[in-house]
Amino acid sequence: MIPYTNMAPFRALGPPDGCRFVPLVPRESIVALCNKRVIAAAVPVGGLTAVANITDFIGKFGIAAAERSMSVLFFTDRPLTEMDAGTRVHLTTESASSIRLLFLVLGYRNGFDNLPKVAHADERPNGELLIGDAALIRMRDIRESGAAGDAVLCDGVHVTDLASEWYGFHQLPFVFARWVVRKDAPASARQALEKWLAEFQRREQELVKQAVPESARRIGVSASETTAYFKVIRRTLDASDLAGQSKFLSEYERHFSDNTVCSYWSDADSRIRPVMEKASLVNPDVI
């Protein structure tokens, strides 16, 4: 179970019968499925290729956002249109989908032959990608410093919501994760998971409301802000979400080779490169 606030309503239901939650950030869930450490996960859409042969989708459940996500944010020292090959970025090591989305967005904006490079440890980055609670907390800190709201420019820092950028280009939601189960999972476990998600769907509004107080306390924001955040997250997916998922996978395939890492990552931190290289994702030892 991804330990981010966006998953709190799922946690509020408690684990499925006979199961327990294992806290894993998105990227780690791919490895855990490959290594049989877990039998099911809300796996990043950017990692679906890695687990395609060993998992099945559990219904139409996941994590998606339309128009804005509020928690997949790119913080830069200049406008997005100026984040070109001469700039450097710091990438979260927790992501498998958001990093891909970031470079798609940058390619759309500035050209796929004009992308930033990943900053070395001794370089000051011009941009930083944060996801999940880290993004929510950074925005909280910016607001508390005196900046107002979700402005494009907050306290001297440009903030780009990547889901908003995606929606602007394609008029489709962005799906960040899908619930999957290993093909070799015991039938009883699969049935428990299906029953659990069906119950979640019936009680979603109740569970979202139940999750607000603790989530707000944990990340240090108001209950109203947490409620607003929960409202932008889509957990039971519809046809538009699935179309957005398909579009993302085809766009990534179209712009980035399946078997090679583009040259602008050649000097990147070795912890990041396997996340971006889909061919490597099938081997959990390299993640």
C-alpha positions as a Markdown table, in Angstrom:
| # | Residue | x | y | z |
|---|---|---|---|---|
| 1 | Met | 0.0 | 0.0 | 0.0 |
| 2 | Ile | 1.5 | 3.3 | -1.1 |
| 3 | Pro | 1.9 | 5.3 | 2.2 |
| 4 | Tyr | 0.7 | 8.6 | 0.7 |
| 5 | Thr | -2.3 | 10.7 | 1.7 |
| 6 | Asn | -4.1 | 9.9 | -1.6 |
| 7 | Met | -4.4 | 6.3 | -0.4 |
| 8 | Ala | -5.8 | 7.1 | 3.0 |
| 9 | Pro | -9.4 | 6.3 | 2.1 |
| 10 | Phe | -8.3 | 2.8 | 1.0 |
| 11 | Arg | -6.5 | 2.4 | 4.3 |
| 12 | Ala | -9.6 | 3.6 | 6.2 |
| 13 | Leu | -11.4 | 0.4 | 5.1 |
| 14 | Gly | -8.7 | -1.8 | 6.6 |
| 15 | Pro | -7.0 | -4.6 | 4.8 |
| 16 | Pro | -8.9 | -7.3 | 2.8 |
| 17 | Asp | -9.7 | -10.5 | 4.7 |
| 18 | Gly | -6.6 | -12.6 | 5.3 |
| 19 | Cys | -4.3 | -9.8 | 4.0 |
| 20 | Arg | -2.2 | -7.1 | 5.5 |
| 21 | Phe | -0.9 | -3.8 | 4.2 |
| 22 | Val | 2.8 | -3.5 | 3.2 |
| 23 | Pro | 3.9 | 0.2 | 2.9 |
| 24 | Leu | 5.7 | 0.7 | -0.4 |
| 25 | Val | 6.3 | 3.9 | -2.4 |
| 26 | Pro | 5.2 | 3.6 | -6.0 |
| 27 | Arg | 8.5 | 2.5 | -7.5 |
| 28 | Glu | 9.1 | -0.1 | -4.8 |
| 29 | Ser | 5.7 | -1.7 | -5.5 |
| 30 | Ile | 6.9 | -2.8 | -8.9 |
| 31 | Val | 9.9 | -4.6 | -7.4 |
| 32 | Ala | 7.8 | -6.2 | -4.7 |
| 33 | Leu | 5.4 | -7.7 | -7.2 |
| 34 | Cys | 8.2 | -9.0 | -9.3 |
| 35 | Asn | 9.9 | -10.5 | -6.3 |
| 36 | Lys | 6.6 | -12.0 | -5.0 |
| 37 | Arg | 6.9 | -10.0 | -1.8 |
| 38 | Val | 3.3 | -8.8 | -2.3 |
| 39 | Ile | 0.4 | -10.4 | -4.3 |
| 40 | Ala | -1.3 | -7.1 | -5.1 |
| 41 | Ala | -0.6 | -3.4 | -5.3 |
| 42 | Ala | -1.7 | -0.1 | -6.7 |
| 43 | Val | 1.1 | -0.2 | -9.2 |
| 44 | Pro | 2.3 | 2.9 | -11.1 |
| 45 | Val | 1.1 | 3.0 | -14.7 |
| 46 | Gly | 4.7 | 3.7 | -15.7 |
| 47 | Gly | 5.5 | 0.2 | -14.4 |
| 48 | Leu | 2.7 | -1.8 | -15.9 |
| 49 | Thr | 5.0 | -3.1 | -18.7 |
| 50 | Ala | 7.2 | -4.6 | -16.0 |
| 51 | Val | 4.4 | -6.6 | -14.5 |
| 52 | Ala | 2.2 | -7.2 | -17.5 |
| 53 | Asn | 3.0 | -10.9 | -17.7 |
| 54 | Ile | 2.6 | -11.6 | -14.0 |
| 55 | Thr | -0.5 | -9.6 | -13.0 |
| 56 | Asp | -4.1 | -8.9 | -13.8 |
| 57 | Phe | -6.1 | -5.7 | -13.3 |
| 58 | Ile | -8.5 | -5.8 | -10.4 |
| 59 | Gly | -11.5 | -4.1 | -12.0 |
| 60 | Lys | -11.3 | -0.4 | -12.9 |
| 61 | Phe | -9.6 | 0.8 | -9.7 |
| 62 | Gly | -6.6 | 3.0 | -9.3 |
| 63 | Ile | -5.4 | 6.6 | -8.7 |
| 64 | Ala | -6.2 | 9.2 | -11.3 |
| 65 | Ala | -6.7 | 13.0 | -11.6 |
| 66 | Ala | -8.4 | 15.2 | -14.1 |
| 67 | Glu | -7.3 | 18.8 | -14.6 |
| 68 | Arg | -5.2 | 18.9 | -11.5 |
| 69 | Ser | -3.6 | 16.4 | -9.1 |
| 70 | Met | -2.3 | 18.8 | -6.3 |
| 71 | Ser | 0.4 | 16.3 | -5.5 |
| 72 | Val | 2.5 | 15.7 | -8.6 |
| 73 | Leu | 4.3 | 19.0 | -8.9 |
| 74 | Phe | 7.3 | 20.4 | -10.6 |
| 75 | Phe | 9.0 | 23.3 | -8.8 |
| 76 | Thr | 11.3 | 25.5 | -10.9 |
| 77 | Asp | 13.3 | 28.7 | -10.7 |
| 78 | Arg | 11.9 | 29.8 | -14.1 |
| 79 | Pro | 8.9 | 29.3 | -16.3 |
| 80 | Leu | 8.3 | 25.8 | -17.7 |
| 81 | Thr | 9.0 | 27.0 | -21.2 |
| 82 | Glu | 12.5 | 27.9 | -20.2 |
| 83 | Met | 13.3 | 24.5 | -18.8 |
| 84 | Asp | 15.5 | 23.5 | -21.7 |
| 85 | Ala | 18.7 | 21.4 | -22.3 |
| 86 | Gly | 20.7 | 24.0 | -20.5 |
| 87 | Thr | 18.9 | 23.4 | -17.2 |
| 88 | Arg | 19.2 | 20.7 | -14.6 |
| 89 | Val | 16.4 | 18.8 | -12.7 |
| 90 | His | 16.2 | 16.8 | -9.5 |
| 91 | Leu | 13.9 | 13.8 | -9.7 |
| 92 | Thr | 12.1 | 12.0 | -6.9 |
| 93 | Thr | 13.4 | 8.4 | -6.6 |
| 94 | Glu | 9.9 | 7.2 | -5.6 |
| 95 | Ser | 8.2 | 7.6 | -8.9 |
| 96 | Ala | 7.8 | 5.3 | -12.0 |
| 97 | Ser | 4.9 | 7.3 | -13.7 |
| 98 | Ser | 5.5 | 10.9 | -12.8 |
| 99 | Ile | 9.1 | 11.1 | -14.1 |
| 100 | Arg | 7.8 | 9.8 | -17.5 |
| 101 | Leu | 5.0 | 12.3 | -17.4 |
| 102 | Leu | 7.4 | 15.1 | -16.6 |
| 103 | Phe | 9.6 | 14.5 | -19.6 |
| 104 | Leu | 6.6 | 14.1 | -21.9 |
| 105 | Val | 5.3 | 17.5 | -20.7 |
| 106 | Leu | 8.8 | 19.1 | -21.1 |
| 107 | Gly | 9.0 | 17.5 | -24.6 |
| 108 | Tyr | 5.6 | 18.9 | -25.5 |
| 109 | Arg | 6.5 | 22.4 | -24.3 |
| 110 | Asn | 10.1 | 22.7 | -25.4 |
| 111 | Gly | 10.9 | 19.9 | -27.8 |
| 112 | Phe | 12.1 | 16.4 | -27.3 |
| 113 | Asp | 15.6 | 17.3 | -28.4 |
| 114 | Asn | 15.8 | 20.1 | -25.9 |
| 115 | Leu | 15.1 | 18.4 | -22.5 |
| 116 | Pro | 16.8 | 19.2 | -19.2 |
| 117 | Lys | 19.4 | 16.8 | -17.8 |
| 118 | Val | 19.3 | 15.2 | -14.3 |
| 119 | Ala | 21.4 | 17.2 | -11.8 |
| 120 | His | 24.4 | 15.6 | -10.2 |
| 121 | Ala | 24.6 | 15.6 | -6.5 |
| 122 | Asp | 27.0 | 18.6 | -6.5 |
| 123 | Glu | 24.8 | 20.7 | -8.9 |
| 124 | Arg | 22.1 | 23.1 | -7.9 |
| 125 | Pro | 19.0 | 22.1 | -9.9 |
| 126 | Asn | 16.7 | 24.5 | -11.7 |
| 127 | Gly | 13.7 | 22.3 | -11.1 |
| 128 | Glu | 12.6 | 19.6 | -8.7 |
| 129 | Leu | 9.9 | 17.0 | -9.1 |
| 130 | Leu | 8.0 | 16.0 | -6.0 |
| 131 | Ile | 5.1 | 13.6 | -5.6 |
| 132 | Gly | 2.6 | 12.6 | -2.9 |
| 133 | Asp | 2.9 | 14.0 | 0.6 |
| 134 | Ala | 6.3 | 15.7 | -0.2 |
| 135 | Ala | 4.5 | 17.8 | -2.9 |
| 136 | Leu | 1.6 | 18.6 | -0.5 |
| 137 | Ile | 4.0 | 19.6 | 2.3 |
| 138 | Arg | 6.1 | 21.8 | 0.0 |
| 139 | Met | 3.0 | 23.7 | -1.1 |
| 140 | Arg | 2.0 | 24.1 | 2.5 |
| 141 | Asp | 5.3 | 25.6 | 3.3 |
| 142 | Ile | 5.1 | 28.0 | 0.3 |
| 143 | Arg | 1.7 | 29.1 | 1.4 |
| 144 | Glu | 2.9 | 29.6 | 5.0 |
| 145 | Ser | 5.8 | 31.7 | 3.8 |
| 146 | Gly | 3.3 | 34.3 | 2.5 |
| 147 | Ala | 2.5 | 33.2 | -1.0 |
| 148 | Ala | -1.1 | 32.8 | -2.0 |
| 149 | Gly | -2.9 | 29.7 | -3.2 |
| 150 | Asp | -2.0 | 27.5 | -6.1 |
| 151 | Ala | -0.7 | 30.4 | -8.2 |
| 152 | Val | 1.7 | 29.6 | -11.1 |
| 153 | Leu | 4.3 | 31.7 | -9.3 |
| 154 | Cys | 4.5 | 31.1 | -5.5 |
| 155 | Asp | 7.1 | 32.9 | -3.5 |
| 156 | Gly | 9.5 | 33.1 | -6.4 |
| 157 | Val | 9.1 | 29.5 | -7.4 |
| 158 | His | 7.1 | 28.4 | -10.5 |
| 159 | Val | 4.8 | 25.5 | -9.7 |
| 160 | Thr | 3.5 | 23.2 | -12.4 |
| 161 | Asp | 0.9 | 20.6 | -11.7 |
| 162 | Leu | 1.7 | 17.8 | -14.2 |
| 163 | Ala | -1.8 | 16.5 | -14.3 |
| 164 | Ser | -3.0 | 20.0 | -15.4 |
| 165 | Glu | -0.4 | 20.1 | -18.1 |
| 166 | Trp | -1.4 | 16.6 | -19.3 |
| 167 | Tyr | -5.1 | 17.6 | -19.3 |
| 168 | Gly | -4.3 | 20.8 | -21.2 |
| 169 | Phe | -2.7 | 18.8 | -24.0 |
| 170 | His | -5.0 | 15.8 | -24.3 |
| 171 | Gln | -8.3 | 16.8 | -22.4 |
| 172 | Leu | -8.0 | 13.4 | -20.6 |
| 173 | Pro | -7.4 | 12.5 | -17.0 |
| 174 | Phe | -4.0 | 11.1 | -16.0 |
| 175 | Val | -3.9 | 7.7 | -14.3 |
| 176 | Phe | -1.0 | 7.4 | -11.9 |
| 177 | Ala | -1.7 | 3.8 | -10.6 |
| 178 | Arg | -3.9 | 0.8 | -11.2 |
| 179 | Trp | -4.8 | -2.0 | -8.7 |
| 180 | Val | -3.3 | -5.3 | -9.9 |
| 181 | Val | -3.0 | -8.8 | -8.5 |
| 182 | Arg | -0.4 | -11.4 | -9.3 |
| 183 | Lys | -1.7 | -14.1 | -11.7 |
| 184 | Asp | -0.5 | -16.8 | -9.3 |
| 185 | Ala | -2.3 | -15.3 | -6.2 |
| 186 | Pro | -4.4 | -17.8 | -4.3 |
| 187 | Ala | -8.1 | -17.7 | -5.4 |
| 188 | Ser | -9.1 | -16.9 | -1.9 |
| 189 | Ala | -6.8 | -13.8 | -1.9 |
| 190 | Arg | -8.0 | -12.7 | -5.3 |
| 191 | Gln | -11.6 | -13.0 | -4.1 |
| 192 | Ala | -10.9 | -11.1 | -0.9 |
| 193 | Leu | -9.3 | -8.3 | -2.9 |
| 194 | Glu | -12.2 | -8.1 | -5.3 |
| 195 | Lys | -14.7 | -8.0 | -2.4 |
| 196 | Trp | -12.6 | -5.3 | -0.7 |
| 197 | Leu | -12.5 | -3.0 | -3.7 |
| 198 | Ala | -16.2 | -3.5 | -4.3 |
| 199 | Glu | -16.9 | -2.5 | -0.8 |
| 200 | Phe | -14.7 | 0.5 | -1.1 |
| 201 | Gln | -16.6 | 1.6 | -4.2 |
| 202 | Arg | -19.9 | 1.4 | -2.3 |
| 203 | Arg | -18.6 | 3.3 | 0.7 |
| 204 | Glu | -16.1 | 5.6 | -1.0 |
| 205 | Gln | -17.6 | 8.9 | 0.1 |
| 206 | Glu | -17.9 | 7.7 | 3.7 |
| 207 | Leu | -14.3 | 6.4 | 3.8 |
| 208 | Val | -13.0 | 9.7 | 2.2 |
| 209 | Lys | -14.7 | 11.7 | 4.9 |
| 210 | Gln | -13.4 | 9.3 | 7.6 |
| 211 | Ala | -9.9 | 9.7 | 6.3 |
| 212 | Val | -9.8 | 13.5 | 6.4 |
| 213 | Pro | -9.0 | 14.3 | 10.1 |
| 214 | Glu | -6.0 | 12.0 | 10.4 |
| 215 | Ser | -4.7 | 12.9 | 7.0 |
| 216 | Ala | -4.9 | 16.6 | 7.7 |
| 217 | Arg | -3.1 | 16.2 | 11.0 |
| 218 | Arg | -0.3 | 14.1 | 9.5 |
| 219 | Ile | 0.6 | 16.5 | 6.7 |
| 220 | Gly | -0.2 | 19.6 | 8.7 |
| 221 | Val | -2.9 | 21.2 | 6.5 |
| 222 | Ser | -6.5 | 22.1 | 7.2 |
| 223 | Ala | -9.4 | 19.7 | 7.0 |
| 224 | Ser | -10.8 | 21.8 | 4.2 |
| 225 | Glu | -7.6 | 21.6 | 2.2 |
| 226 | Thr | -7.4 | 17.9 | 2.7 |
| 227 | Thr | -11.1 | 17.5 | 1.6 |
| 228 | Ala | -10.3 | 19.5 | -1.5 |
| 229 | Tyr | -7.4 | 17.3 | -2.3 |
| 230 | Phe | -9.4 | 14.1 | -1.8 |
| 231 | Lys | -12.0 | 15.5 | -4.2 |
| 232 | Val | -9.6 | 15.7 | -7.1 |
| 233 | Ile | -8.4 | 12.1 | -6.8 |
| 234 | Arg | -10.3 | 9.6 | -8.9 |
| 235 | Arg | -10.3 | 6.0 | -7.4 |
| 236 | Thr | -13.0 | 4.2 | -9.3 |
| 237 | Leu | -12.0 | 4.8 | -13.0 |
| 238 | Asp | -14.3 | 5.4 | -16.0 |
| 239 | Ala | -13.9 | 5.3 | -19.7 |
| 240 | Ser | -12.2 | 8.7 | -19.8 |
| 241 | Asp | -9.6 | 7.5 | -17.3 |
| 242 | Leu | -8.8 | 4.4 | -19.2 |
| 243 | Ala | -8.5 | 6.5 | -22.4 |
| 244 | Gly | -6.0 | 8.7 | -20.6 |
| 245 | Gln | -4.0 | 5.7 | -19.4 |
| 246 | Ser | -3.9 | 4.3 | -23.0 |
| 247 | Lys | -2.9 | 7.7 | -24.4 |
| 248 | Phe | -0.1 | 8.0 | -21.8 |
| 249 | Leu | 1.4 | 4.6 | -22.6 |
| 250 | Ser | 1.2 | 5.2 | -26.4 |
| 251 | Glu | 2.7 | 8.7 | -26.1 |
| 252 | Tyr | 5.6 | 7.5 | -24.0 |
| 253 | Glu | 6.2 | 4.6 | -26.5 |
| 254 | Arg | 6.1 | 7.1 | -29.4 |
| 255 | His | 8.6 | 9.6 | -27.9 |
| 256 | Phe | 10.9 | 7.4 | -25.9 |
| 257 | Ser | 12.5 | 4.1 | -27.1 |
| 258 | Asp | 11.6 | 1.0 | -25.3 |
| 259 | Asn | 15.1 | -0.3 | -25.2 |
| 260 | Thr | 17.3 | 2.7 | -24.8 |
| 261 | Val | 17.9 | 5.6 | -22.5 |
| 262 | Cys | 17.8 | 8.9 | -24.3 |
| 263 | Ser | 21.2 | 10.7 | -24.4 |
| 264 | Tyr | 20.2 | 13.5 | -22.1 |
| 265 | Trp | 20.0 | 10.9 | -19.2 |
| 266 | Ser | 23.5 | 9.6 | -19.9 |
| 267 | Asp | 25.0 | 11.5 | -17.1 |
| 268 | Ala | 22.1 | 11.0 | -14.7 |
| 269 | Asp | 22.2 | 9.6 | -11.3 |
| 270 | Ser | 22.3 | 5.8 | -11.6 |
| 271 | Arg | 19.4 | 5.5 | -9.2 |
| 272 | Ile | 17.2 | 7.3 | -11.6 |
| 273 | Arg | 18.2 | 5.8 | -15.0 |
| 274 | Pro | 16.6 | 2.3 | -14.4 |
| 275 | Val | 13.3 | 4.0 | -13.5 |
| 276 | Met | 13.3 | 5.7 | -16.9 |
| 277 | Glu | 14.4 | 2.6 | -18.9 |
| 278 | Lys | 11.4 | 0.3 | -19.4 |
| 279 | Ala | 13.6 | -2.5 | -20.6 |
| 280 | Ser | 15.4 | -2.6 | -17.2 |
| 281 | Leu | 12.1 | -2.5 | -15.3 |
| 282 | Val | 11.5 | -6.2 | -16.1 |
| 283 | Asn | 14.5 | -7.1 | -14.0 |
| 284 | Pro | 13.8 | -6.2 | -10.4 |
| 285 | Asp | 17.5 | -6.4 | -9.5 |
| 286 | Val | 18.3 | -3.2 | -11.4 |
| 287 | Ile | 15.6 | -1.1 | -9.8 |
